[in-house]
Amino acid sequence: MAWKNRYLFRGRISERKFRDLLRLFALDITADRAAELTGLHHNTTLAIYRLLRLRMAELAREGCPFRGQVEIDESYFGPARVRGQRGRGAGRKTPVFGILERGGRVHCQIVKNCSKATLTAILRGQVAQEATITSDGFPAYHGLVEAGFSRHHRIDKYADPNKPVFSEGGVHINGIESFWSYAKRRHQKFNGLRNNAFPIFLKETEFRFNNRSNDLYKILLKSCRLSPLRSPQLW
């Protein structure tokens, strides 16, 4: 007989077990460890973790456009080094474009390439034209004012290694660089992610970063109560 569960459509676990698992998920405990702590089957834990990550991805889409002071940057995720290949996106690395609103939130998006056309199209869909954009000197960011944005400041991280560019007049990309550091450090604990799993883990990381000062457990519990997690084929 299935348990009655307000948070999990057709779930076969009790609400108490679900809340216990959700608390561990909110604390960023891995699915393997959570299964041990709750006594739930490993496959059940993995399935619910996946549904929670999908819910985070849905919630992460709220809140556009970005306004005010906005930082942009691109980064690459994947193997630390591929023999015989160097430079941006070398080897099997996945390019990710990031937008951060200072004092607010971040948006990250996997891209096929970091061309000017690709990144400008994303900015037009995510950033208000009156925003002030700050970036490094990557050529793909040239021409943003001509593309309709009010102000665009550039920094050159490599101009003078003895001079801290991040301290001058607020022209820096500290925020988005901080997110890249957080994301790569967090993803390391999963010992590598398959290509088909990386997108959902990336959006989960974005949502956790954006809610780092909030109670993630309460946010997700409320969301699941209002709209129960659904994946009938799993139960």
Buried (B, 14 or more C-beta within 10 A) or exposed (E): EEBEBEBBBBBBBEBEBBBBBBBBBBEEBBBEEBBEEBEBEEEBBBBBBBBBBBBBBEBBEEEBBBBEBBBBBBBBBBEEEEEEEEEEBBBEBBBBBBBBBBEBBBBBBBBEEBEBEBBBEBBBEBBBEEBBBBBBEBEBBBEBEEBEBEEBBBBEEEEEEEEEBEEEEEEBBBBBBBBBEBBBEBBEEEEEBEEEEBBBBBBBBBBBBBBEEEEBBEBBBEBBEEEBBBBEEBB
